[in-house]
């Protein structure tokens, strides 16, 4: 199990940040996620594994002006 924001989702061997995001149907773009307290940027999503029991926080892109 991993903890995504305030909910639990199933963990699977080889799960990456990119694969986890692809499985979400929220339609948001994320530039950065927080994985166990460290920031992971979009260029590293496909190569960053998520370990079992990890805590992930989604950080949506916000435009301003």
N, C-alpha and C positions, 0 to 999 in steps of 0.2 A: 504494500500500500504506500502511496505517496500522498502528501498533504498539499493540495493545490488551493491556495488562499484559505478558505474556511471549510473545504470539503475534502473527503477522501476519494481518491480514484485508484483503480487497480494499477499495480506496477507489473512490468514484464521485463524479462532479460533483454538487454540491448536498447532499452528506452532512452531516447535522446530528447533534448529540449524541442527540436524540430518535430519529432514524431508526436510528442505530447501535444504540441500546439496544433498540429494537423488534425488531431482527434477531437479538438474542441470545435463546437459549432457556434462560437460567439461573434464571428465576423470582425473582430478587432485586430489591428496590427500591433505587434509588440516589437519595440526596438531593444528592450532589455527585460530580462527576468532576474529575479533574485533567487538563487539556488543555495539553500543552507547558509544564507547570510552573505554570499558573494554575488556580485553582479556579473551576468553573462550577457554579452551583446549579440545582436543578430548574426554577425559573421561567424560566430562560434556555435550557433544553435544545433547545426547538424553533426557537430563533432563532440558535443558535450553530453556525456552520459548522465542520467539521473539515477542515483542509487536508491535501492529499496529504503523506505522510511524517510526519504528526503522531504524537506519543506520548500515549496516553490511559491513565490509571489509573482503575480503578473503585473507588469508596469506598462500600461497602455501609452501610446503616443498621444501627446496633447499639443494641439496647435494654439497659438495665441498671437496676440498682436495689438 
